[in-house]
């Protein structure tokens, strides 16, 4: 029987490639870039869907691709039984803002979560959705101040089909078409172009004016 001599073993060890230590990586890990997108979800379930997505991200270990989820809200003041009542309401019922690094794993996670539709902008032709612009992000994420007391108006001076301009609030400066007058609530439903698509928004009478 032929056995390796100590000299042969030493030679083999010297010729073996050196494996770098764990803390001596040849490159630095790169930070994954995240962007803000809008996702369509089932209206009325925004909070529970938000929690479900956050929970699944942790379970599936996708934290590096995930930033945060935001439900755009605003403070409004209403008159109820001659008393002012301040509350928060959703700016876009049925929509969530999400900060993610868009990839197949994130897309699969969202599509497999109950109540989630698709990313606004679509993924037709295997093209990723269009991220939000800086202006849209600032508009949706800015913290609202104190609620503004409404001016009580018996009937607005515009009708469904009229073109109006928002003069106060989150959507100030934007124009849209009046879709419905909600007289019982003292509000008007206006269709604005947001995220590149028409979105109905409820506003107080005093927040809009005819163009």
C-alpha positions in Angstrom: 0.0 0.0 0.0 1.3 3.5 -0.9 0.6 6.3 1.5 1.2 10.0 1.3 4.2 11.3 3.0 4.1 14.3 5.3 5.9 16.2 2.6 3.2 15.4 0.0 0.4 16.5 2.3 2.2 19.8 3.0 2.6 20.4 -0.7 -1.1 19.7 -1.3 -2.1 22.2 1.4 0.1 24.9 0.0 -1.4 24.5 -3.5 -5.1 24.6 -2.1 -6.9 27.9 -2.9 -7.3 30.2 0.1 -10.9 30.8 1.2 -11.4 34.4 2.5 -12.7 34.7 6.0 -16.4 35.6 6.5 -15.5 39.1 7.5 -13.1 39.6 4.6 -15.6 39.7 1.7 -14.1 40.8 -1.7 -16.9 43.3 -2.2 -19.3 45.4 -0.1 -23.0 44.5 -0.1 -25.1 46.9 -2.2 -28.1 48.7 -0.9 -31.3 47.8 -2.8 -32.9 50.9 -4.3 -36.6 51.3 -3.3 -39.2 53.4 -5.0 -42.8 54.4 -4.2 -45.7 52.8 -6.1 -49.4 52.7 -5.9 -51.3 49.4 -5.4 -55.0 48.8 -5.9 -56.7 47.0 -3.0 -60.1 46.1 -1.9 -61.8 49.2 -0.6 -62.6 49.1 3.1 -59.8 46.6 3.9 -56.8 48.9 3.5 -55.7 48.5 7.2 -56.0 44.7 7.3 -54.3 44.3 3.9 -51.5 46.6 5.0 -50.9 44.4 8.1 -51.1 41.2 6.1 -48.4 42.5 3.6 -46.1 43.6 6.4 -46.5 40.2 8.1 -45.8 38.2 5.0 -42.7 40.3 4.3 -41.2 39.2 7.6 -42.3 35.6 7.2 -40.7 35.3 3.7 -37.6 37.3 4.6 -38.1 40.1 2.1 -37.2 43.0 4.4 -34.3 44.1 2.1 -36.8 44.8 -0.8 -39.4 46.4 1.4 -39.6 49.9 2.9 -43.1 50.9 4.1 -46.8 51.0 3.3 -48.7 54.2 3.7 -52.5 54.9 3.7 -53.0 58.5 2.6 -55.3 60.2 5.2 -56.6 63.7 5.9 -58.4 65.4 8.7 -61.8 66.8 8.1 -64.3 68.7 10.2 -68.0 68.0 9.9 -71.1 69.5 11.5 -73.2 66.9 13.3 -76.2 68.0 15.4 -74.8 71.5 15.5 -71.4 70.3 16.8 -68.1 70.2 15.0 -66.7 66.7 14.8 -63.1 66.2 13.5 -62.1 62.9 12.1 -59.7 61.3 9.7 -60.7 59.8 6.3 -58.9 58.1 3.5 -57.9 60.3 0.6 -58.0 57.3 -1.8 -60.2 54.5 -0.7 -59.0 51.3 -2.4 -55.4 52.4 -2.8 -52.1 51.9 -0.9 -48.8 53.6 -1.3 -45.9 51.1 -1.1 -42.1 51.7 -1.0 -40.4 48.6 -2.5 -37.7 47.4 -4.7 -39.9 46.0 -7.5 -39.0 42.5 -8.5 -40.6 39.1 -9.1 -40.6 38.1 -5.5 -42.3 41.4 -4.4 -44.8 41.1 -7.2 -45.7 37.5 -6.2 -46.1 38.5 -2.6 -48.5 41.2 -3.4 -50.5 39.2 -5.9 -50.8 36.3 -3.5 -52.1 38.5 -0.6 -55.9 38.4 -0.3 -57.6 41.7 -1.3 -54.7 43.0 -3.4 -55.2 43.9 -7.0 -52.3 45.1 -9.1 -49.7 47.9 -9.2 -51.1 51.0 -10.8 -49.4 51.5 -14.2 -49.7 47.7 -14.8 -47.1 45.1 -15.6 -48.3 44.4 -19.2 -45.6 43.1 -21.5 -43.4 42.3 -18.5 -42.7 46.0 -17.9 -42.5 47.2 -14.3 -45.1 49.7 -13.1 -44.2 53.4 -13.2 -43.1 54.7 -9.8 -44.6 57.8 -8.3 -43.1 61.2 -9.0 -41.4 63.3 -6.3 -44.3 65.7 -6.3 -46.9 62.9 -5.8 -44.9 61.4 -3.0 -44.6 64.8 -1.2 -48.3 65.5 -1.6 -49.3 62.1 -0.2 -46.8 61.8 2.6 -46.9 65.4 4.0 -48.4 65.6 7.5 -51.7 67.4 7.6 -52.2 70.2 10.1 -55.3 71.2 12.0 -58.5 70.5 10.3 -60.2 73.5 8.6 -63.7 74.3 9.7 -66.1 74.1 6.7 -68.2 76.9 5.4 -71.7 75.8 5.3 -73.3 76.2 1.9 -76.8 75.1 1.1 -76.1 74.4 -2.6 -72.9 74.8 -4.7 -72.8 76.9 -7.8 -71.7 74.0 -10.0 -73.4 70.8 -11.3 -72.3 67.3 -12.4 -70.3 67.6 -15.6 -68.8 71.0 -14.7 -65.1 71.6 -14.7 -63.7 72.7 -11.3 -60.4 73.6 -9.7 -59.4 72.6 -6.2 -58.4 75.7 -4.3 -57.5 74.2 -0.9 -56.2 71.0 0.6 -54.0 68.2 -0.5 -55.1 68.5 -4.2 -54.8 72.3 -4.4 -54.2 73.5 -8.0 -55.6 70.3 -9.6 -58.6 70.4 -12.0 -61.3 67.8 -12.6 -64.9 67.1 -13.5 -67.8 67.1 -11.1 -69.3 63.6 -10.9 -71.8 63.9 -8.1 -73.2 66.4 -5.6 -73.5 64.9 -2.1 -75.9 67.4 -0.6 -76.5 65.5 2.6 -72.8 65.6 3.4 -72.1 69.1 1.9 -69.5 67.5 -0.4 -68.8 67.1 -4.1 -67.3 64.1 -5.8 -64.7 65.3 -8.4 -62.7 63.0 -10.8 -59.1 64.0 -10.7 -56.2 62.6 -12.7 -53.8 61.1 -10.1 -51.1 58.4 -10.6 -51.8 58.8 -14.3 -55.4 57.6 -14.0 -58.8 59.1 -13.1 -59.6 58.8 -9.4 -62.8 60.1 -7.7 -62.2 62.3 -4.7 -64.7 63.7 -2.2 -64.2 67.4 -1.3 -66.0 70.0 0.6 -68.0 72.6 -1.4 -65.7 75.4 -0.3 -62.6 73.5 -1.5 -63.5 73.8 -5.2 -64.4 76.6 -7.6 -65.6 76.6 -11.2 -63.0 77.0 -14.0 
